[in-house]
């Protein structure tokens, strides 16, 4: 007979591993209610959350203070009716100009990890926080054990279009990992293919890993992920199997970082709507 | 319902012959009567595409009555048409846009003969798309070759849900 104790001791590490894996897989997303709009002016409402299941808010709300919206002419717009609930944030955007709007949260900076004299793991900036008041120079001991310094950039975004799609707001900032559309992100249709170029600090991001998932994950048994790698020009193309709201995640890493960092990392994610033909 | 549609078709055809005496091409679009709890007249777009998908606009029926162009907010629901040029236009468009229409057969109020005669010879597709509020969407097509040979007429296509019979015919 199995004792309860044996089962518990065997299961606990597995349970912990599962929790860890899930924590790593959490996805931060900004999901528009609609992406292709008509009219003289119109409104789009957005949900922003961090969750595993796309696009169901079930973990934590995405803090809206880092989210910015840009009009087709590049002007920064004010988010309306911003509210944060337990599992999601929500806001509205008024569209008054014809063209494509970018709604994004982007950050980039240096990150350091080391062990202190007692062998404890240290991080700067502290996990989940930004560097407040301190700089890399003052906060990180340069002769610490196992010191690893990396430059990491992160971008979470989505696009919506009123009238004819435009490209002004899609121009890269040449900072961090970015997606440059060959196919416009608000002109995507089921069974058609779309092409995009990934840039890292303005140069082609070759060998970046791309994972594409369709929303409504709760209503199917398999994830049906599409996994791709960018070619030497940073290029990838995807054929959309079905209509739906899609989440695109790209990660890139190399050792071409500027000192004091030795490793450069980029994380990119976007929500794209694919319409039925 | 069938009899009603046929009757209207007959009357409409007569009326159209009188109005468009000079035109010898006629396009009729049937909007079916639907047994639904909440009915709204569909938005309808008709256009012609060449093999390079260059578009000639023929008709757009939408809610033109609403104030401040509010009715334009649902034009994007005509998804294919919106993508194939609708999104480049400003509304209303003289001779193209009109009010939505109820169940029955409607003659497209556009000088097809004149417009088609100006286009280069070749293969084209006539597309008809309908989208209805709290309803569905349907896209039909009729392949045609220009200049049109009257002997192939009438050309017809029949919808299943949001559109009924669509008929391109010659009038004498």
Interface residues (C-beta under 8 A of the other chain):
Chain A: X36 X37 X38 X39 X40 X42 X163 X164 X165 X187 X189 X275 X276 X277
Chain B: X68 X69 X70 X72 X73 X74 X75 X76 X79 X80 X82 X83 X86 X87 X88
